[in-house]
Amino acid sequence: MDDKEILGHIGELISTEHDLRTRLAAGQLSSEDERERLASVEESLDQYWDLLRQRRARREFGEDPAQARVRPAAEVEGYQQ
């Protein structure tokens, strides 16, 4: 997956997150499944932003960006932005 594909996936996740948040604010998101879906989308966003940052850092320091890997959600959730 290259940077362009990662950014495309991030865009899709952001769109999904906005849709879910809009539905939640409108009271249309009442089931626990949908709330879990929102949490899952947020975790995926954190992971893909982290992947993109890893790739950029590797490129900056002359390393192969293809060696960057998606890290577990529990690991990236604890990072300070």
Long-range contacts (C-beta under 8 A, 24 or more apart in sequence): 3-52, 3-55, 3-56, 3-65, 6-48, 6-51, 6-52, 6-55, 7-52, 9-48, 10-45, 10-48, 10-49, 10-52, 13-41, 13-44, 13-45, 13-48, 14-45, 16-41, 17-41, 17-42, 17-45, 43-73, 43-77, 44-73, 46-73, 46-76, 46-77, 46-79, 47-71, 47-73, 47-76, 50-76, 50-79
